[in-house]
Amino acid sequence: MANALWTIPAERMKGRLIQKQSAADHLVPLSRQSLQILDSLYSLSGRHAFLFPGVHNPRSTPISSETMNRALKIMGFGGLQTGHGFRGLASTIMNEQSGFRSEVIERQLAHRDRNKVRRAYNHAQYMAERHDLMQWWSDYLDAQLEKAPK
């Protein structure tokens, strides 16, 4: 992961095909903890193209979008949490507790500005702040883990 960045190609992002063709890749700054986790995963699945390879064709297919939801259901969180729900949870906590500007949080979540004029002119990435935000998020999650009953 060059420069502690995960690059998600535009064609893999949500949206209409026409939007994807003209969109930029989405960059995700990686925290120290994320890099450690990715290193650990690489030792388990590094021989495949994906860190989370699919079961049926692991050399060329990632896990399906439903795999996380099935795992949550198996762990007893069915009806309580979904994979996509983690984005809403993160957004809420970041907006309430992190002190980072909403523009930074929204850009990190790859949300488009609703204001068409602002969206047309403002192409800021806020990368330094987003890196700090992702480090804050990882540190926040570590702190929650420390508080959890053992």
C-alpha positions as CSV (number, residue, x, y, z in Angstrom):
1,M,0.0,0.0,0.0
2,A,2.0,2.9,-1.3
3,N,2.0,5.9,1.0
4,A,-0.4,4.1,3.3
5,L,-3.2,4.6,0.8
6,W,-5.8,2.1,-0.5
7,T,-6.8,3.1,-4.0
8,I,-10.3,1.9,-5.0
9,P,-10.7,2.2,-8.8
10,A,-13.6,4.4,-9.9
11,E,-15.3,1.5,-11.7
12,R,-15.6,-0.4,-8.4
13,M,-17.5,2.5,-6.7
14,K,-21.2,2.9,-6.6
15,G,-22.9,5.0,-9.2
16,R,-24.0,5.0,-12.8
17,L,-21.7,3.7,-15.4
18,I,-21.4,7.2,-17.1
19,Q,-20.4,8.7,-13.7
20,K,-17.8,6.0,-13.1
21,Q,-16.2,6.6,-16.5
22,S,-15.4,10.2,-15.6
23,A,-14.8,9.8,-11.9
24,A,-11.5,9.7,-10.0
25,D,-10.4,6.7,-8.0
26,H,-11.3,6.9,-4.4
27,L,-8.4,7.1,-2.0
28,V,-8.6,5.7,1.5
29,P,-5.8,6.7,3.9
30,L,-4.7,3.8,6.1
31,S,-4.0,4.1,9.8
32,R,-1.2,2.3,11.6
33,Q,-3.6,-0.3,12.8
34,S,-5.0,-0.9,9.4
35,L,-1.6,-1.4,7.9
36,Q,-0.8,-4.0,10.7
37,I,-4.1,-5.8,9.9
38,L,-3.4,-5.8,6.2
39,D,0.1,-7.2,6.8
40,S,-1.5,-10.1,8.9
41,L,-4.1,-10.8,6.3
42,Y,-1.5,-10.8,3.5
43,S,0.3,-13.7,5.3
44,L,-2.9,-15.7,5.2
45,S,-4.3,-14.8,1.7
46,G,-1.4,-13.1,-0.1
47,R,-1.1,-15.8,-2.7
48,H,-4.5,-14.6,-4.1
49,A,-5.4,-11.4,-5.9
50,F,-7.7,-10.4,-3.0
51,L,-7.2,-10.2,0.7
52,F,-10.7,-11.6,1.1
53,P,-10.9,-14.2,-1.7
54,G,-14.1,-15.9,-2.6
55,V,-14.6,-19.5,-1.8
56,H,-15.5,-20.8,-5.2
57,N,-12.8,-19.1,-7.3
58,P,-10.3,-17.5,-4.9
59,R,-7.7,-16.6,-7.5
60,S,-10.0,-14.2,-9.3
61,T,-13.1,-13.5,-7.2
62,P,-13.4,-11.6,-3.9
63,I,-15.9,-12.5,-1.2
64,S,-19.5,-11.5,-2.1
65,S,-21.2,-8.4,-0.7
66,E,-23.4,-10.7,1.4
67,T,-20.6,-12.5,3.1
68,M,-20.3,-9.8,5.8
69,N,-24.0,-9.8,6.5
70,R,-24.0,-13.6,6.8
71,A,-21.1,-13.5,9.2
72,L,-22.9,-10.9,11.3
73,K,-26.0,-13.1,11.3
74,I,-24.0,-16.1,12.4
75,M,-22.4,-14.1,15.2
76,G,-25.9,-13.2,16.5
77,F,-26.2,-9.7,15.0
78,G,-28.9,-10.6,12.4
79,G,-31.5,-7.8,12.3
80,L,-29.3,-5.6,14.5
81,Q,-26.3,-4.7,12.2
82,T,-25.4,-5.0,8.5
83,G,-22.1,-4.5,6.7
84,H,-23.4,-1.2,5.3
85,G,-24.6,-0.2,8.7
86,F,-21.0,0.2,9.8
87,R,-20.7,3.2,7.5
88,G,-23.7,4.9,9.2
89,L,-22.3,4.1,12.6
90,A,-18.9,5.5,11.6
91,S,-20.4,8.6,10.1
92,T,-22.5,9.3,13.2
93,I,-19.6,8.8,15.7
94,M,-17.2,10.8,13.5
95,N,-19.6,13.7,13.2
96,E,-20.5,13.7,16.9
97,Q,-17.1,13.0,18.5
98,S,-14.1,13.4,16.2
99,G,-14.1,17.2,15.8
100,F,-13.3,16.9,12.1
101,R,-15.2,19.0,9.6
102,S,-18.3,17.3,7.9
103,E,-16.7,17.9,4.5
104,V,-13.8,15.8,5.4
105,I,-16.0,13.0,6.8
106,E,-18.3,13.0,3.8
107,R,-15.4,12.9,1.4
108,Q,-13.9,10.0,3.3
109,L,-17.2,8.2,2.9
110,A,-17.1,9.0,-0.9
111,H,-20.3,11.0,-0.6
112,R,-21.0,13.5,-3.3
113,D,-21.8,17.1,-2.3
114,R,-25.6,17.6,-2.7
115,N,-25.0,21.2,-3.9
116,K,-24.5,20.9,-7.6
117,V,-22.5,24.1,-8.0
118,R,-20.2,23.3,-5.1
119,R,-19.8,19.7,-6.5
120,A,-18.9,21.1,-9.9
121,Y,-16.2,23.5,-8.6
122,N,-14.8,21.9,-5.4
123,H,-12.6,18.9,-6.1
124,A,-10.8,19.0,-2.8
125,Q,-9.6,15.7,-1.4
126,Y,-8.7,16.9,2.1
127,M,-6.1,14.1,2.2
128,A,-4.1,15.3,5.2
129,E,-7.3,15.7,7.3
130,R,-8.6,12.4,6.1
131,H,-5.5,10.6,7.1
132,D,-5.8,12.2,10.6
133,L,-9.5,11.2,10.6
134,M,-8.7,7.6,9.8
135,Q,-6.0,7.5,12.5
136,W,-8.5,9.0,15.0
137,W,-11.1,6.4,14.0
138,S,-8.6,3.5,14.6
139,D,-7.6,4.9,17.9
140,Y,-11.2,5.4,18.8
141,L,-12.0,1.7,18.0
142,D,-9.0,0.6,20.0
143,A,-10.2,2.6,23.0
144,Q,-13.7,1.0,22.7
145,L,-12.0,-2.4,22.7
146,E,-10.1,-1.5,25.9
147,K,-13.5,-0.6,27.6
148,A,-15.2,-3.8,26.5
149,P,-15.9,-6.4,29.1
150,K,-13.3,-9.2,28.9
